[in-house]
Amino acid sequence: MSEKQKTHLISIAPMMDYTDRHCRYFLRLIAPDVLLYTEMITAQALVHGDINYLLAFNAMEHPIALQLGGSNPAFLAQGARWGEQFGYDEINLNVGCPSPRVSKGRFGACLMLEPSLVADCIAAMQAQVTVPVTVKCRIGVDDHDSYEALWTFIKLIAQTGCDTFIIHARKAWLSGLSPKQNREIPPLRYDVVHQVKHDFPHLKVILNGGIKTCNDIAAQLPYVDGVMIGRAAYSNPYLLAEIQAKYLFSKNIDSRQVVIKKFIPYIHKQLQKGIKLNRITRHILGLFQNQAGASLWRRYLSQYSHYPNADVSVVEQALALVETRSKQYVDGLVS
């Protein structure tokens, strides 16, 4: 499989408060080739804030896409230009977040009700960059959830030259449901996303929503160009090792223990910069899910990482506990 073919086949969803730079570096150690996305960054924050703080990332994180939020074409164009200058491989526009706070700012899923504005935003962004500009959306919003409306939205945006659509296979309820409920209550409609790919075969269509296992991926790839995984990859990050081996054809997959040992130097450097340990270790709590010592790992990190002077020795001790428990299982000393 070529590098171009790998792009978007498997990607990790942008998740607010989760996919920060520490999380992305950690996930990259497990899976070298999945496409990573930043948390959504608003174009307004970039225009008025510290772009170095907001956009800086480690070169290890490639391939990586910057997700922007907003509805001001000029601000989004500026944000896209900065994103390319910082080295991002793709710029993505969020047209899918159902958060009331996001909707109040006139971006996210509510923009599906304004396809002409989205087209203007995408065109403005494309005019400033040479990297791909993509869209992440839902299959509908509130009662505006007909296939015809989605088809019209996709067609209009595609006319700008945008050829990649990441579609969460649920509609969004902008009133009455929390963001968490919007990930669970509206039913998954994979058939709708499949139909988009059928009707727009020249577009790259990526399916998002409810993908939790390799079997889930296998069920979707015959119908779409790729899948995006969300919280399943965060709660059980080593799932990505299985995915990397099966779908991206890596032969050398590091063990969980090796991943942590490779991560420790990164943690040490971040601590030297003043980052608190628990801001990093919160992303690795699920690494040993379903393995011997998993509860010891989670408990030790949760208990000791928040201490003011906590350092890498906390992670090293947690790993030692896991390795001891694993050996006990192998030796039959515990069941």
Order of alpha helices (4+ residues) and beta strands (2+ residues): alpha-beta-alpha-beta-beta-alpha-alpha-beta-alpha-beta-alpha-alpha-beta-alpha-beta-alpha-alpha-beta-alpha-beta-alpha-alpha-alpha-alpha-alpha-alpha
